[in-house]
């Protein structure tokens, strides 16, 4: 069975749009909503036989909220397919049978899908990581290939599918992350354990970039900076980390004069990293 897992943070209208788009799926599925905004009572109107809402109690951030859902799904079915999808994303009408895809490719443990903007532009089609330089980047690995999937270094949490059948224990995001780069860390940690990470264009989602996180630019930059440094600490060496840190601090100081909210967000991100 497939479970669609999404996180709500004052985004009931977007979640409703997502749920509506799932009607194109012809196989049995269930939607699990983790409510990171307990005061948002409107989300309860979406509950039904096929939609379950789990109250997080407070804003846990993306990864920790997903962990609540993953743990619950794991108790229901240790061989389920979990499709983590952003509330500001939705499925197009021509979505294929996801379970059939995994029957054909059981070797894939974590699968990302191609992500388009509503205007049809490719927003995400694969992630690369160069450990020797600390470069975390996106790269279109799908446009010029007919392959059903392509192995990659990491995939976006906006549309990330976990094949639970391949895991001996429940796979979880690192709880140290509040927002940003938790998808990168998740993929790299399990890739280092031998699990196959891949990206496909056999099916995908439409996504309105940053329609939620851009509500507060300062917080967005603060959390992304902290998570970026945490990722470098975990997946590069000390030299690379220090060089990246110095460059980041210098850039933050320059931004303080031209884009103070962004510059200040970076400074605060560095500070909370070192407060650890």
Secondary structure, 3 states (H helix, E strand, C coil): CEEEEEEECCCHHHHHHHHHHHHHCCCCEEEEEEECCCCCHHHHHHCECCEEEEECCCCCCHHHHHHHHHHHHHHHCCCCEEEEECCCEEECCCCCCHHHHHHHCCCEEEEEEEEECCCCCEEECCEEEECCCCEEEECCCCCCCCCCCEECCECCCCEEEEEHHHCCCCCCCCCCCCCCCHHHHHHHHHHHCCCEEEEEEEEEEEECCCCCHHHCHHHHHHHHHHHHHHHHHHHCCHHHHHHHHHHHHHHHHHHHHHCHHHHHHHHHHHHHHHHC
